[in-house]
Amino acid sequence: MFSKKSIVVFSVFLLMVCSIIAKTQRMNRIATGVWGGQHISMKVGPKSATIEYDCATGIIEGPLVLDSEGRFSLRGTHTMQHGGPIRADENPKGHPATYTGAIKGNTMTLTLKVADGEDETFTLEKGKPGELFRCK
């Protein structure tokens, strides 16, 4: 039927194809840890991220994947806060948000879009704490 040589050639070919498929399916993820910039601090975990702004918070759920060019488009929530005391019965409502941007080296550009609001863009650095000015 098949010679040993043709079986070996076919096996090598099959291994090469499997290797190529595995490389293309491997997705880059946003590096875990702290990312910070002016008016923003983000803590990235393996499956989600939490964001703190001067007067708001955000959550990104799901895999934090990047495309081959380091760009991302992720969904989450954004919750506004306010200055002054928080009442015991107060429960701030989160709004659906889209977080888009790109990572180059240790620098992330993040754009927040909430409903019909204006886009807000931030620049963050890996390992840098955020510079927050809390609502008073």
C-alpha positions in Angstrom: 0.0 0.0 0.0 2.1 2.9 1.3 5.8 2.9 1.6 7.6 3.9 4.8 9.0 6.9 3.0 5.5 8.2 2.0 4.2 7.7 5.6 7.1 9.6 7.1 6.6 12.5 4.5 2.9 12.6 5.3 3.5 12.6 9.0 6.0 15.5 8.8 3.5 17.4 6.6 0.7 16.8 9.1 2.9 18.0 12.0 3.7 21.2 10.1 0.1 21.9 9.4 -0.9 21.3 13.0 1.9 23.7 14.1 0.7 26.4 11.8 -2.9 26.1 12.9 -1.8 26.2 16.6 0.2 29.4 16.0 -2.7 31.2 14.2 -5.2 30.2 16.9 -3.0 31.4 19.8 -4.3 34.7 20.9 -2.4 37.5 22.6 -4.0 38.8 25.8 -3.7 42.1 27.6 -0.9 41.5 30.2 -2.2 41.0 33.7 -1.2 43.4 36.5 -1.6 47.2 37.0 -1.9 49.7 34.2 -2.1 53.4 35.0 -2.2 56.9 33.7 -3.6 60.3 34.4 -7.1 59.9 35.9 -7.2 56.1 35.4 -6.0 52.9 37.0 -6.7 49.5 35.6 -6.1 46.1 37.3 -6.1 43.3 34.7 -6.7 39.7 35.7 -6.7 36.6 33.6 -10.4 36.9 32.7 -11.5 40.4 33.6 -10.3 43.9 34.4 -11.4 46.6 36.9 -11.0 50.2 36.2 -11.0 53.2 38.5 -11.3 56.8 37.3 -11.4 60.0 39.4 -15.2 59.8 39.8 -16.2 56.5 38.2 -15.5 52.7 38.0 -15.6 50.2 35.2 -15.5 46.5 34.7 -14.5 44.5 31.6 -15.6 40.9 31.5 -14.5 38.1 29.2 -11.3 37.2 27.5 -9.1 40.2 27.2 -7.7 39.4 23.8 -5.7 41.4 21.3 -5.6 41.1 17.6 -2.4 40.5 15.7 -1.7 44.3 15.6 -2.3 44.7 19.4 -5.8 46.3 19.1 -8.8 45.4 21.2 -12.5 46.0 21.4 -14.1 44.8 24.6 -17.5 45.2 26.3 -18.2 46.0 30.0 -19.9 48.4 32.3 -19.2 51.9 33.5 -20.6 53.3 36.7 -20.5 57.0 37.5 -19.8 58.2 41.1 -20.2 61.6 42.8 -18.6 63.7 45.4 -19.8 63.7 49.0 -21.1 61.0 51.2 -22.8 57.9 49.8 -26.2 57.1 51.3 -26.7 53.6 52.7 -29.6 52.9 50.3 -27.7 54.3 47.2 -26.9 51.7 44.5 -25.2 53.3 41.5 -26.3 51.8 38.2 -23.7 50.6 35.7 -24.2 51.4 32.0 -23.0 49.2 29.1 -19.7 50.5 27.8 -17.3 49.7 25.0 -13.5 49.8 25.6 -11.4 50.0 22.5 -7.7 50.7 22.0 -4.3 49.3 21.3 -1.1 48.2 23.0 2.4 49.0 21.8 5.1 47.7 24.1 4.2 48.8 27.6 1.8 51.6 26.5 -2.0 51.2 26.1 -4.3 53.7 24.5 -7.8 53.1 25.9 -11.0 54.8 24.6 -14.2 54.5 26.6 -17.6 54.8 24.9 -20.8 54.9 27.0 -24.1 55.1 25.2 -24.5 58.5 23.5 -21.7 60.1 25.6 -18.5 61.6 24.3 -15.5 59.2 23.8 -12.9 59.6 26.5 -9.3 58.4 25.6 -6.6 57.6 28.2 -3.0 56.6 27.9 -1.8 53.9 30.4 1.5 52.3 31.2 2.1 48.8 32.4 3.2 48.6 36.0 2.5 52.3 36.6 0.0 53.3 39.3 -2.8 55.5 38.2 -2.9 59.2 39.1 -6.4 59.6 40.5 -8.1 62.7 41.9 -11.1 61.5 43.8 -14.5 63.3 43.8 -15.0 65.2 47.0 
